[in-house]
Amino acid sequence: MALFGRTGKGAPFDWLIVGLGNPGPKYVGTRHNVGEDAIKVLAARTDSTLKGGRDNALTAETRLPGPDGDERVVLAFPITFMNQSGQAVGSLVRRYRIPFVEQIIVVHDELDLPPGEMKVKVGGGLAGHNGLRSMKQHLHSQEFVRVRIGVGKPPSGGGKNFVLSKVPKREREVLDITIATAADAVETIVSDGVDAAMRRYNVKQ
């Protein structure tokens, strides 16, 4: 699906890679911020620094290997709260002239996957995720690419407190491995395509 990002000045970027979460030190290390963690991993791998500025987001312009040479990518972490993520993403799409919604990769927490699992998906249901819902509202599409990091379901309901709470050490170690794998999946999507990434990563880990 074509986006409104095709207008404006300058050459379009090839990919917008977004990690979802909530801003501020209170939320660092929580389950809801695993998307932010993956963006930090990608920034470190590319020797990039996420910086504040326009668009209510921390961003880094960098490159990742693609099928025909390096691809121009934007790493982004919206500093709106989760339920307003689409506001920042919509603005970034316009600024970086992202032509198609399929060129947006969003990394986010997934209650329907247990800790230690990670899957790649294109479009589909939003599973009650407020960040994804906000993105759909602002992009008028939900066909963006998703890298879903499993955080598991809360033991007795109470999803909000569960995703916003700090992660116990043993589970944190598992999540950190999965976050690194999610960064690997993003790199595979850019280099080999989303179908190749799904074949490689959508297996029981």
PyMOL commands that set and color helices and strands:
alter all, ss='L'
color gray80, all
select helices_A, chain A and resi 4-6+25-27+31-45+82-96+101-103+130-139+159-164+169-192+194-201
alter helices_A, ss='H'
color red, helices_A
select strands_A, chain A and resi 15-19+57-66+69-78+104-110+118-122+145-150
alter strands_A, ss='S'
color yellow, strands_A
deselect
rebuild
show_as cartoon
